[in-house]
Amino acid sequence: MATTSDDVRASSVSTIDSAFVELVRRFHANYPTFRIGDDLIRRYHLASSTRGFVILCGPSGTGKTWLAQAYAETVGARIKLVAVDPSWSSNEDLLGYLSPLDGFYHHTPFSEFVADAAREWNSANGAGRTVREFHVILDEMNLARVEHYFSRFLSAMEIRTREGVARLDLAPGHTVELTPYADVVLRVWDIFHDVSPFGFRVLDEIDAYVTAAEEVGTDWHTALDEQLMQKVLPRVRGDASAGEAIDAFLELVSEDYPLSAAKTRAMRRDLDEHGFVAYF
C-alpha cells in the first residue's frame, strides 16, 4: 500500500471543474487501496498535462511507479513501463540504432512505443478525432547516468515554440508573462541568481503550470508553491555560501507557501549539519 507524506495542506479539489472531479473519483474507485491525497493527484495531473515530462522522486515503495500507472490507466492512456538498466551508457540503449550490417533499424521497447505514439498522432489529426494519450514510465531512471542515455530524447522535447507577452526580458526573443505573481517570481529570481540561477524555460513552465492550475480551480498561491518546490529548489545546491540565499528564500515563502517553506527548512538543517546543501 502506497502512502504520501509531503502534502501539508488540505485538499483543494472541491472547487475545480467537473472533468477533473470525475477523474479523481475514477482514480479512487479503481484504486481503493492506494492511499493518496487528491492534491497529489492534482499536482501530477497538472505537471503531466502542462509539461509532458514528470520526475517523481522519493524512497522506494512509496508508490511513484504506481501513481504514474494508475493515472495513465484512469485517463485511458496507452502505457509502457520501461525498466532502466544500470548498463545503459548511450542514447542507443534507449532509442535503438541503425545497424551498418543489415541496414535495419533495431528498435527498443521505448522507441517502438514512441513510434506508435507518432502514428496515433498523425492518424488522429488526419481523421479529426481526439488523440489517445501515450504514457511511458522510465522506472528507476537513476540506475544509469541520465545524461548518457536520455540526452537526445530530452533535447527533442525541449524544442518548442514560445509565445508570450513581455514581462521580463531574459534573452533575445524570450519573454514571459508572470502576472499576477510576477513580483514573487522576480524576488525568487533575485535571491537565487548568483547561487542557483534558472532561465526562461523554467519561467515558461511555471507560467504554464499556474495557468492550468487556475483553469481547474486551484488558486495561484497553491500552484506557485508547488512549482517553487518542483522547479526552483531542486536547482539549489552548494556550500555555506548558499546560506544567505536560502535564508532569504525561507523568509519570502514562510507564510504563504508551506510546501516550499517545509522543504527549505529541511535543506537549511542539512546545510547547518553537513556544510553542504542539495535538494535530493
PyMOL commands that set and color helices and strands:
alter all, ss='L'
color gray80, all
select helices_A, chain A and resi 13-15+18-30+38-51+64-74+91-95+109-127+141-143+146-149+151-158+182-192+200-215+220-235+240-253+258-274
alter helices_A, ss='H'
color red, helices_A
select strands_A, chain A and resi 78-83+97-98+105-106+134-139+168-171+174-176+237-238+277-278
alter strands_A, ss='S'
color yellow, strands_A
deselect
rebuild
show_as cartoon
